Amino acid sequence: MSAVASRGALWFTVFTGQFTAPVFAAFLDRLARQAGRKVHVIADGHSVHRGRAVRAWPRANADRIELHLMPGYSPELNPDESINARIRRAVNARGHFPTEQAALKCVYLAIMSLDPTGTGRKRWSNRWKKALNAFEITFDGRLSAGRK
């Protein structure tokens, strides 16, 4: 699971098992702690993101995080989808993994290869432009108010 900031920072976590509300809540908690200020999270339409347990977590932590849900299927608004595509491509190219550790290593290397030097961060924010404009309209200025 990953998160891309509007200015290019990338946060990610690799987990085993199913994607559940507690897994997502733990990621949100870590993201809020590492950011050091209030975070606006824009999540896609995954059923876990829309679940009752996940909606309760941001309400209880409103001073640290605000969760915005995207409309239905909208991959063009989600720069995270390009990360997921890269990971799928790396995993499919490898085919078979002898151990769980080997699979995790493949995912880790795919993520790290996206920007190994940390110098290409601008390309992430370029992908965000269309999404940020749409969210600015959808959420009526609340996101830009948080950046001031």
N, C-alpha and C positions, 0 to 999 in steps of 0.2 A: 504494500500500500504506500502511496506517495502523496506529497503535497508540493505544489509549485507556487512560490510567492510571485506577486506581480513584478517584482524587480529581479527575479531570476533565481532566488535561493531554492534549493531542493531539499526536502525532508523525506525520508522514507523509512520503512520498517519491513522486515521480512518475517513472516509468521508461518507456522505450520498449522494444519487443521483447517477448520472452516472459518470463514469471515462472519463474525457474529457481533452483536451489539457491544459486549464487553471488550472485544478486540478493538473495535472502532473507538470506543470511549477511552481506552488506554492510549491510543494513538493521539486523540484530541488532547488528552491531559498532557502528554509529553510535548506535543506541539506548542501548547499554550505556555508551558514552563520554559521551553527553549526560546520562544519568541521574546519573552520578557515584557510584553505589552499585549493589549487586547488584539485578538486575531479574528478576522472574518474568514470563515471556511465556506467555500462554495462546493457543495457536494453534488454528485450526479444522482440519477434516479434509482440507484440500487435499493432494494427492499430494506436492507439493514439501515441505511441512512434515513429512511422514512419511518422506521419503527418507533413504537412508544418509548422504549427504554433509551434510545438514542436522543429523541426529542427532549426527554427529561434532563439529560446530562447538561446540555448547554443552558437550559433554564436555570439550573442550580449553579452554574458557573458563568452567569451573564456578564460579570465584570471582567472575565478573561477571554471569552470566546462567543462569537455569534455565528450561528449556522444558517446558511442560505441554501435552499435546494433548487437545482436547475430544473427547467421544464423537461418532462419525459425523456425521450431519446434525443440527445443533442451533442454528439461527439465533437462537432466543430467548435463548441464553446468550452471544451475540456482539454487543455494541454496535457493533462495526465494520460490521455488516451495514446499519445505518441510514445510515452514511456512504456505503457502496457504493450503496445505493438512491438517495440524493440525487445522487450523481455520475451514475448511469445516467439518472436523470430529466433532468438538465441536458443530458447528451450527446444523448439521444433528442429532446429539445425542439429542439435546434439542428439536428439531422439531418445536415447535410453540412459538412465543414470543408475550406476551400481548401488549407490547409497543416497540417503536423504541429504547428507552433507555435500555430496557432489552436486545435487540439484540446487541447493542453497548457494553454493559457490558460483554456479552458472548464472543464477539470478543476480547475485552480488556483482559479478564481473560485468554483466550487461548494464546494470545501473551505473557503475563506476565509469564505464566506457562512454557514457553519454557526454561527459565533460570531465575528463581525467585531470586536467590542469586547473580547472576553475576559471579559465579565462574566457570561456564562451557563454557566459551567463546571459548576454544580451539576446541570444537566440530564443531563450525561454520567454522573455518579456515580449518579443515580437509576436509570439504565438498567442499571447494574452490580450493583445490590442482589441481584437474582435470581441472576445469574451468580456473584457472590461467595459467596452461600450454598451453591450447588451445588458450587462448587469447594472450599469449606471441608470439605464432606463427602467429596468424591471424593479430595482430596489430604490428608486426615487431619490438618488443622491446620498444614500446612507453610506455607501462604500467610500466615496470621495471625502465625505465628512470625517471618516476615520483616518485618512491619510494626511489631513491638515495639521 
